[in-house]
């Protein structure tokens, strides 16, 4: 993955960075929020995009 399109997803409860993804920053201006599984919390939580 190229570094310029790479985004990190951080757990909203424990603040661990668990997932990496990429997005088109020209078409998607707002930050993404996804429900993903956190292996530290051991449950599905909201993961928010970080810088």
PDB file of N, CA, C, O and CB in Angstrom:
ATOM      1  N   UNK A   1       0.843  -1.183   0.000  1.00  0.00           N
ATOM      2  CA  UNK A   1       0.000   0.000   0.000  1.00  0.00           C
ATOM      3  C   UNK A   1       0.883   1.239   0.000  1.00  0.00           C
ATOM      4  O   UNK A   1       1.912   1.287   0.673  1.00  0.00           O
ATOM      5  CB  UNK A   1      -0.956   0.002   1.217  1.00  0.00           C
ATOM      6  N   UNK A   2       0.468   2.220  -0.752  1.00  0.00           N
ATOM      7  CA  UNK A   2       1.252   3.443  -0.778  1.00  0.00           C
ATOM      8  C   UNK A   2       0.963   4.267   0.474  1.00  0.00           C
ATOM      9  O   UNK A   2      -0.155   4.243   0.989  1.00  0.00           O
ATOM     10  CB  UNK A   2       0.948   4.260  -2.051  1.00  0.00           C
ATOM     11  N   UNK A   3       1.932   4.971   0.949  1.00  0.00           N
ATOM     12  CA  UNK A   3       1.819   5.706   2.201  1.00  0.00           C
ATOM     13  C   UNK A   3       0.837   6.874   2.119  1.00  0.00           C
ATOM     14  O   UNK A   3       0.233   7.235   3.129  1.00  0.00           O
ATOM     15  CB  UNK A   3       3.172   6.214   2.613  1.00  0.00           C
ATOM     16  N   UNK A   4       0.665   7.468   0.945  1.00  0.00           N
ATOM     17  CA  UNK A   4      -0.190   8.651   0.856  1.00  0.00           C
ATOM     18  C   UNK A   4      -1.673   8.314   0.986  1.00  0.00           C
ATOM     19  O   UNK A   4      -2.457   9.174   1.389  1.00  0.00           O
ATOM     20  CB  UNK A   4       0.054   9.364  -0.456  1.00  0.00           C
ATOM     21  N   UNK A   5      -2.082   7.085   0.658  1.00  0.00           N
ATOM     22  CA  UNK A   5      -3.481   6.689   0.770  1.00  0.00           C
ATOM     23  C   UNK A   5      -3.747   5.855   2.010  1.00  0.00           C
ATOM     24  O   UNK A   5      -4.887   5.451   2.240  1.00  0.00           O
ATOM     25  CB  UNK A   5      -3.900   5.922  -0.456  1.00  0.00           C
ATOM     26  N   UNK A   6      -2.750   5.590   2.799  1.00  0.00           N
ATOM     27  CA  UNK A   6      -2.888   4.726   3.953  1.00  0.00           C
ATOM     28  C   UNK A   6      -3.559   5.468   5.111  1.00  0.00           C
ATOM     29  O   UNK A   6      -3.188   6.592   5.448  1.00  0.00           O
ATOM     30  CB  UNK A   6      -1.521   4.191   4.381  1.00  0.00           C
ATOM     31  N   UNK A   7      -4.556   4.809   5.709  1.00  0.00           N
ATOM     32  CA  UNK A   7      -5.230   5.363   6.883  1.00  0.00           C
ATOM     33  C   UNK A   7      -5.190   4.330   7.995  1.00  0.00           C
ATOM     34  O   UNK A   7      -5.101   3.131   7.732  1.00  0.00           O
ATOM     35  CB  UNK A   7      -6.700   5.771   6.557  1.00  0.00           C
ATOM     36  N   UNK A   8      -5.254   4.795   9.244  1.00  0.00           N
ATOM     37  CA  UNK A   8      -5.232   3.910  10.414  1.00  0.00           C
ATOM     38  C   UNK A   8      -6.582   3.972  11.103  1.00  0.00           C
ATOM     39  O   UNK A   8      -7.225   5.022  11.137  1.00  0.00           O
ATOM     40  CB  UNK A   8      -4.093   4.304  11.401  1.00  0.00           C
ATOM     41  N   UNK A   9      -7.010   2.840  11.651  1.00  0.00           N
ATOM     42  CA  UNK A   9      -8.243   2.780  12.420  1.00  0.00           C
ATOM     43  C   UNK A   9      -7.897   2.499  13.873  1.00  0.00           C
ATOM     44  O   UNK A   9      -7.175   1.553  14.189  1.00  0.00           O
ATOM     45  CB  UNK A   9      -9.205   1.699  11.858  1.00  0.00           C
ATOM     46  N   UNK A  10      -8.430   3.345  14.751  1.00  0.00           N
ATOM     47  CA  UNK A  10      -8.150   3.266  16.174  1.00  0.00           C
ATOM     48  C   UNK A  10      -9.429   2.891  16.915  1.00  0.00           C
ATOM     49  O   UNK A  10     -10.503   3.415  16.618  1.00  0.00           O
ATOM     50  CB  UNK A  10      -7.575   4.606  16.701  1.00  0.00           C
ATOM     51  N   UNK A  11      -9.310   1.992  17.870  1.00  0.00           N
ATOM     52  CA  UNK A  11     -10.458   1.582  18.680  1.00  0.00           C
ATOM     53  C   UNK A  11     -10.913   2.762  19.536  1.00  0.00           C
ATOM     54  O   UNK A  11     -10.092   3.446  20.146  1.00  0.00           O
ATOM     55  CB  UNK A  11     -10.102   0.353  19.576  1.00  0.00           C
ATOM     56  N   UNK A  12     -12.211   2.995  19.577  1.00  0.00           N
ATOM     57  CA  UNK A  12     -12.724   4.140  20.338  1.00  0.00           C
ATOM     58  C   UNK A  12     -12.729   3.888  21.842  1.00  0.00           C
ATOM     59  O   UNK A  12     -12.855   4.834  22.619  1.00  0.00           O
ATOM     60  CB  UNK A  12     -14.129   4.478  19.878  1.00  0.00           C
ATOM     61  N   UNK A  13     -12.595   2.640  22.268  1.00  0.00           N
ATOM     62  CA  UNK A  13     -12.593   2.330  23.701  1.00  0.00           C
ATOM     63  C   UNK A  13     -11.185   2.237  24.281  1.00  0.00           C
ATOM     64  O   UNK A  13     -10.877   2.904  25.268  1.00  0.00           O
ATOM     65  CB  UNK A  13     -13.327   1.028  23.948  1.00  0.00           C
ATOM     66  N   UNK A  14     -10.335   1.421  23.679  1.00  0.00           N
ATOM     67  CA  UNK A  14      -8.995   1.215  24.261  1.00  0.00           C
ATOM     68  C   UNK A  14      -7.892   2.016  23.560  1.00  0.00           C
ATOM     69  O   UNK A  14      -6.758   2.044  24.036  1.00  0.00           O
ATOM     70  CB  UNK A  14      -8.642  -0.256  24.211  1.00  0.00           C
ATOM     71  N   UNK A  15      -8.211   2.662  22.443  1.00  0.00           N
ATOM     72  CA  UNK A  15      -7.283   3.531  21.712  1.00  0.00           C
ATOM     73  C   UNK A  15      -6.106   2.796  21.059  1.00  0.00           C
ATOM     74  O   UNK A  15      -5.084   3.422  20.776  1.00  0.00           O
ATOM     75  CB  UNK A  15      -6.749   4.571  22.645  1.00  0.00           C
ATOM     76  N   UNK A  16      -6.223   1.501  20.818  1.00  0.00           N
ATOM     77  CA  UNK A  16      -5.198   0.771  20.077  1.00  0.00           C
ATOM     78  C   UNK A  16      -5.456   0.903  18.582  1.00  0.00           C
ATOM     79  O   UNK A  16      -6.606   0.926  18.142  1.00  0.00           O
ATOM     80  CB  UNK A  16      -5.169  -0.720  20.497  1.00  0.00           C
ATOM     81  N   UNK A  17      -4.384   0.990  17.806  1.00  0.00           N
ATOM     82  CA  UNK A  17      -4.510   1.020  16.346  1.00  0.00           C
ATOM     83  C   UNK A  17      -4.478  -0.420  15.865  1.00  0.00           C
ATOM     84  O   UNK A  17      -3.450  -1.091  15.954  1.00  0.00           O
ATOM     85  CB  UNK A  17      -3.366   1.878  15.673  1.00  0.00           C
ATOM     86  N   UNK A  18      -5.615  -0.892  15.352  1.00  0.00           N
ATOM     87  CA  UNK A  18      -5.773  -2.297  15.006  1.00  0.00           C
ATOM     88  C   UNK A  18      -5.789  -2.575  13.517  1.00  0.00           C
ATOM     89  O   UNK A  18      -5.377  -3.653  13.088  1.00  0.00           O
ATOM     90  CB  UNK A  18      -7.017  -2.812  15.601  1.00  0.00           C
ATOM     91  N   UNK A  19      -6.252  -1.633  12.725  1.00  0.00           N
ATOM     92  CA  UNK A  19      -6.458  -1.882  11.296  1.00  0.00           C
ATOM     93  C   UNK A  19      -5.849  -0.769  10.463  1.00  0.00           C
ATOM     94  O   UNK A  19      -5.777   0.385  10.886  1.00  0.00           O
ATOM     95  CB  UNK A  19      -7.952  -2.019  10.980  1.00  0.00           C
ATOM     96  N   UNK A  20      -5.410  -1.145   9.258  1.00  0.00           N
ATOM     97  CA  UNK A  20      -4.914  -0.212   8.262  1.00  0.00           C
ATOM     98  C   UNK A  20      -5.700  -0.434   6.986  1.00  0.00           C
ATOM     99  O   UNK A  20      -6.066  -1.564   6.661  1.00  0.00           O
ATOM    100  CB  UNK A  20      -3.384  -0.386   8.022  1.00  0.00           C
ATOM    101  N   UNK A  21      -5.956   0.639   6.269  1.00  0.00           N
ATOM    102  CA  UNK A  21      -6.685   0.534   5.017  1.00  0.00           C
ATOM    103  C   UNK A  21      -6.258   1.696   4.132  1.00  0.00           C
ATOM    104  O   UNK A  21      -5.399   2.493   4.508  1.00  0.00           O
ATOM    105  CB  UNK A  21      -8.231   0.533   5.252  1.00  0.00           C
ATOM    106  N   UNK A  22      -6.859   1.784   2.966  1.00  0.00           N
ATOM    107  CA  UNK A  22      -6.595   2.925   2.099  1.00  0.00           C
ATOM    108  C   UNK A  22      -7.902   3.458   1.565  1.00  0.00           C
ATOM    109  O   UNK A  22      -8.893   2.734   1.470  1.00  0.00           O
ATOM    110  CB  UNK A  22      -5.654   2.542   0.944  1.00  0.00           C
ATOM    111  N   UNK A  23      -7.896   4.738   1.216  1.00  0.00           N
ATOM    112  CA  UNK A  23      -9.089   5.364   0.668  1.00  0.00           C
ATOM    113  C   UNK A  23      -8.673   6.438  -0.321  1.00  0.00           C
ATOM    114  O   UNK A  23      -7.542   6.924  -0.310  1.00  0.00           O
ATOM    115  CB  UNK A  23      -9.973   5.958   1.790  1.00  0.00           C
ATOM    116  N   UNK A  24      -9.614   6.791  -1.166  1.00  0.00           N
ATOM    117  CA  UNK A  24      -9.413   7.870  -2.108  1.00  0.00           C
ATOM    118  C   UNK A  24      -9.756   9.177  -1.401  1.00  0.00           C
ATOM    119  O   UNK A  24     -10.928   9.454  -1.149  1.00  0.00           O
ATOM    120  CB  UNK A  24     -10.275   7.671  -3.395  1.00  0.00           C
ATOM    121  N   UNK A  25      -8.757   9.969  -1.084  1.00  0.00           N
ATOM    122  CA  UNK A  25      -8.968  11.180  -0.301  1.00  0.00           C
ATOM    123  C   UNK A  25      -9.590  12.310  -1.107  1.00  0.00           C
ATOM    124  O   UNK A  25     -10.049  13.299  -0.536  1.00  0.00           O
ATOM    125  CB  UNK A  25      -7.667  11.641   0.280  1.00  0.00           C
ATOM    126  N   UNK A  26      -9.610  12.173  -2.428  1.00  0.00           N
ATOM    127  CA  UNK A  26     -10.262  13.194  -3.259  1.00  0.00           C
ATOM    128  C   UNK A  26     -11.782  13.051  -3.235  1.00  0.00           C
ATOM    129  O   UNK A  26     -12.497  14.052  -3.286  1.00  0.00           O
ATOM    130  CB  UNK A  26      -9.756  13.106  -4.704  1.00  0.00           C
ATOM    131  N   UNK A  27     -12.275  11.835  -3.157  1.00  0.00           N
ATOM    132  CA  UNK A  27     -13.722  11.630  -3.190  1.00  0.00           C
ATOM    133  C   UNK A  27     -14.331  11.513  -1.798  1.00  0.00           C
ATOM    134  O   UNK A  27     -15.493  11.871  -1.606  1.00  0.00           O
ATOM    135  CB  UNK A  27     -14.047  10.390  -3.988  1.00  0.00           C
ATOM    136  N   UNK A  28     -13.573  11.021  -0.827  1.00  0.00           N
ATOM    137  CA  UNK A  28     -14.068  10.866   0.544  1.00  0.00           C
ATOM    138  C   UNK A  28     -13.370  11.886   1.441  1.00  0.00           C
ATOM    139  O   UNK A  28     -12.225  11.684   1.845  1.00  0.00           O
ATOM    140  CB  UNK A  28     -13.831   9.409   1.068  1.00  0.00           C
ATOM    141  N   UNK A  29     -14.051  12.960   1.745  1.00  0.00           N
ATOM    142  CA  UNK A  29     -13.450  14.028   2.556  1.00  0.00           C
ATOM    143  C   UNK A  29     -13.593  13.778   4.052  1.00  0.00           C
ATOM    144  O   UNK A  29     -12.693  14.119   4.818  1.00  0.00           O
ATOM    145  CB  UNK A  29     -14.081  15.362   2.208  1.00  0.00           C
ATOM    146  N   UNK A  30     -14.712  13.186   4.484  1.00  0.00           N
ATOM    147  CA  UNK A  30     -14.931  12.969   5.911  1.00  0.00           C
ATOM    148  C   UNK A  30     -14.191  11.715   6.385  1.00  0.00           C
ATOM    149  O   UNK A  30     -13.794  10.868   5.585  1.00  0.00           O
ATOM    150  CB  UNK A  30     -16.438  12.848   6.211  1.00  0.00           C
ATOM    151  N   UNK A  31     -14.018  11.620   7.697  1.00  0.00           N
ATOM    152  CA  UNK A  31     -13.321  10.467   8.274  1.00  0.00           C
ATOM    153  C   UNK A  31     -14.241   9.258   8.361  1.00  0.00           C
ATOM    154  O   UNK A  31     -15.442   9.389   8.597  1.00  0.00           O
ATOM    155  CB  UNK A  31     -12.776  10.811   9.662  1.00  0.00           C
ATOM    156  N   UNK A  32     -13.662   8.090   8.169  1.00  0.00           N
ATOM    157  CA  UNK A  32     -14.441   6.858   8.209  1.00  0.00           C
ATOM    158  C   UNK A  32     -14.609   6.360   9.641  1.00  0.00           C
ATOM    159  O   UNK A  32     -13.750   6.568  10.497  1.00  0.00           O
ATOM    160  CB  UNK A  32     -13.777   5.781   7.352  1.00  0.00           C
ATOM    161  N   UNK A  33     -15.738   5.697   9.875  1.00  0.00           N
ATOM    162  CA  UNK A  33     -16.009   5.036  11.148  1.00  0.00           C
ATOM    163  C   UNK A  33     -16.606   3.677  10.837  1.00  0.00           C
ATOM    164  O   UNK A  33     -17.623   3.579  10.150  1.00  0.00           O
ATOM    165  CB  UNK A  33     -16.969   5.887  12.053  1.00  0.00           C
ATOM    166  N   UNK A  34     -15.971   2.624  11.345  1.00  0.00           N
ATOM    167  CA  UNK A  34     -16.419   1.262  11.085  1.00  0.00           C
ATOM    168  C   UNK A  34     -16.491   0.479  12.383  1.00  0.00           C
ATOM    169  O   UNK A  34     -15.714   0.716  13.308  1.00  0.00           O
ATOM    170  CB  UNK A  34     -15.485   0.561  10.087  1.00  0.00           C
ATOM    171  N   UNK A  35     -17.428  -0.455  12.445  1.00  0.00           N
ATOM    172  CA  UNK A  35     -17.476  -1.375  13.581  1.00  0.00           C
ATOM    173  C   UNK A  35     -16.605  -2.574  13.237  1.00  0.00           C
ATOM    174  O   UNK A  35     -16.897  -3.320  12.302  1.00  0.00           O
ATOM    175  CB  UNK A  35     -18.953  -1.816  13.912  1.00  0.00           C
ATOM    176  N   UNK A  36     -15.533  -2.750  14.000  1.00  0.00           N
ATOM    177  CA  UNK A  36     -14.581  -3.828  13.765  1.00  0.00           C
ATOM    178  C   UNK A  36     -14.309  -4.530  15.092  1.00  0.00           C
ATOM    179  O   UNK A  36     -14.664  -4.035  16.162  1.00  0.00           O
ATOM    180  CB  UNK A  36     -13.257  -3.287  13.134  1.00  0.00           C
ATOM    181  N   UNK A  37     -13.678  -5.683  14.993  1.00  0.00           N
ATOM    182  CA  UNK A  37     -13.342  -6.443  16.195  1.00  0.00           C
ATOM    183  C   UNK A  37     -11.998  -5.982  16.736  1.00  0.00           C
ATOM    184  O   UNK A  37     -11.018  -5.886  15.998  1.00  0.00           O
ATOM    185  CB  UNK A  37     -13.315  -7.959  15.900  1.00  0.00           C
ATOM    186  N   UNK A  38     -11.964  -5.698  18.029  1.00  0.00           N
ATOM    187  CA  UNK A  38     -10.721  -5.304  18.701  1.00  0.00           C
ATOM    188  C   UNK A  38     -10.214  -6.500  19.491  1.00  0.00           C
ATOM    189  O   UNK A  38     -10.936  -7.054  20.320  1.00  0.00           O
ATOM    190  CB  UNK A  38     -10.939  -4.060  19.637  1.00  0.00           C
ATOM    191  N   UNK A  39      -8.976  -6.897  19.233  1.00  0.00           N
ATOM    192  CA  UNK A  39      -8.458  -8.075  19.939  1.00  0.00           C
ATOM    193  C   UNK A  39      -8.049  -7.773  21.375  1.00  0.00           C
ATOM    194  O   UNK A  39      -7.877  -8.699  22.167  1.00  0.00           O
ATOM    195  CB  UNK A  39      -7.275  -8.642  19.192  1.00  0.00           C
ATOM    196  N   UNK A  40      -7.888  -6.493  21.733  1.00  0.00           N
ATOM    197  CA  UNK A  40      -7.581  -6.148  23.116  1.00  0.00           C
ATOM    198  C   UNK A  40      -8.854  -6.046  23.957  1.00  0.00           C
ATOM    199  O   UNK A  40      -8.869  -6.469  25.113  1.00  0.00           O
ATOM    200  CB  UNK A  40      -6.805  -4.831  23.173  1.00  0.00           C
ATOM    201  N   UNK A  41      -9.916  -5.488  23.386  1.00  0.00           N
ATOM    202  CA  UNK A  41     -11.201  -5.414  24.094  1.00  0.00           C
ATOM    203  C   UNK A  41     -11.969  -6.736  24.012  1.00  0.00           C
ATOM    204  O   UNK A  41     -12.831  -7.015  24.845  1.00  0.00           O
ATOM    205  CB  UNK A  41     -12.058  -4.278  23.518  1.00  0.00           C
ATOM    206  N   UNK A  42     -11.648  -7.536  23.008  1.00  0.00           N
ATOM    207  CA  UNK A  42     -12.308  -8.819  22.742  1.00  0.00           C
ATOM    208  C   UNK A  42     -13.795  -8.654  22.443  1.00  0.00           C
ATOM    209  O   UNK A  42     -14.615  -9.465  22.875  1.00  0.00           O
ATOM    210  CB  UNK A  42     -12.127  -9.752  23.927  1.00  0.00           C
ATOM    211  N   UNK A  43     -14.141  -7.594  21.698  1.00  0.00           N
ATOM    212  CA  UNK A  43     -15.519  -7.378  21.258  1.00  0.00           C
ATOM    213  C   UNK A  43     -15.520  -6.427  20.067  1.00  0.00           C
ATOM    214  O   UNK A  43     -14.500  -5.819  19.742  1.00  0.00           O
ATOM    215  CB  UNK A  43     -16.396  -6.812  22.414  1.00  0.00           C
ATOM    216  N   UNK A  44     -16.670  -6.310  19.428  1.00  0.00           N
ATOM    217  CA  UNK A  44     -16.818  -5.395  18.313  1.00  0.00           C
ATOM    218  C   UNK A  44     -17.038  -3.984  18.847  1.00  0.00           C
ATOM    219  O   UNK A  44     -17.944  -3.736  19.643  1.00  0.00           O
ATOM    220  CB  UNK A  44     -17.985  -5.828  17.396  1.00  0.00           C
ATOM    221  N   UNK A  45     -16.189  -3.067  18.390  1.00  0.00           N
ATOM    222  CA  UNK A  45     -16.282  -1.672  18.825  1.00  0.00           C
ATOM    223  C   UNK A  45     -16.193  -0.768  17.609  1.00  0.00           C
ATOM    224  O   UNK A  45     -15.857  -1.211  16.511  1.00  0.00           O
ATOM    225  CB  UNK A  45     -15.167  -1.326  19.851  1.00  0.00           C
ATOM    226  N   UNK A  46     -16.495   0.487  17.816  1.00  0.00           N
ATOM    227  CA  UNK A  46     -16.395   1.474  16.770  1.00  0.00           C
ATOM    228  C   UNK A  46     -14.936   1.849  16.593  1.00  0.00           C
ATOM    229  O   UNK A  46     -14.261   2.202  17.560  1.00  0.00           O
ATOM    230  CB  UNK A  46     -17.254   2.710  17.087  1.00  0.00           C
ATOM    231  N   UNK A  47     -14.445   1.776  15.362  1.00  0.00           N
ATOM    232  CA  UNK A  47     -13.079   2.163  15.038  1.00  0.00           C
ATOM    233  C   UNK A  47     -13.138   3.416  14.161  1.00  0.00           C
ATOM    234  O   UNK A  47     -13.847   3.457  13.155  1.00  0.00           O
ATOM    235  CB  UNK A  47     -12.309   0.996  14.315  1.00  0.00           C
ATOM    236  N   UNK A  48     -12.386   4.426  14.563  1.00  0.00           N
ATOM    237  CA  UNK A  48     -12.380   5.697  13.850  1.00  0.00           C
ATOM    238  C   UNK A  48     -11.054   5.900  13.136  1.00  0.00           C
ATOM    239  O   UNK A  48     -10.005   5.436  13.582  1.00  0.00           O
ATOM    240  CB  UNK A  48     -12.649   6.858  14.813  1.00  0.00           C
ATOM    241  N   UNK A  49     -11.132   6.589  12.042  1.00  0.00           N
ATOM    242  CA  UNK A  49      -9.941   6.880  11.265  1.00  0.00           C
ATOM    243  C   UNK A  49      -9.093   7.932  11.986  1.00  0.00           C
ATOM    244  O   UNK A  49      -9.619   8.924  12.491  1.00  0.00           O
ATOM    245  CB  UNK A  49     -10.322   7.361   9.848  1.00  0.00           C
ATOM    246  N   UNK A  50      -7.787   7.708  12.027  1.00  0.00           N
ATOM    247  CA  UNK A  50      -6.857   8.667  12.633  1.00  0.00           C
ATOM    248  C   UNK A  50      -5.979   9.251  11.556  1.00  0.00           C
ATOM    249  O   UNK A  50      -6.034   8.831  10.400  1.00  0.00           O
ATOM    250  CB  UNK A  50      -5.996   8.002  13.735  1.00  0.00           C
ATOM    251  N   UNK A  51      -5.171  10.215  11.933  1.00  0.00           N
ATOM    252  CA  UNK A  51      -4.271  10.861  10.959  1.00  0.00           C
ATOM    253  C   UNK A  51      -3.116   9.956  10.625  1.00  0.00           C
ATOM    254  O   UNK A  51      -2.256  10.324   9.826  1.00  0.00           O
ATOM    255  CB  UNK A  51      -3.746  12.197  11.495  1.00  0.00           C
TER     256      UNK A  51
END
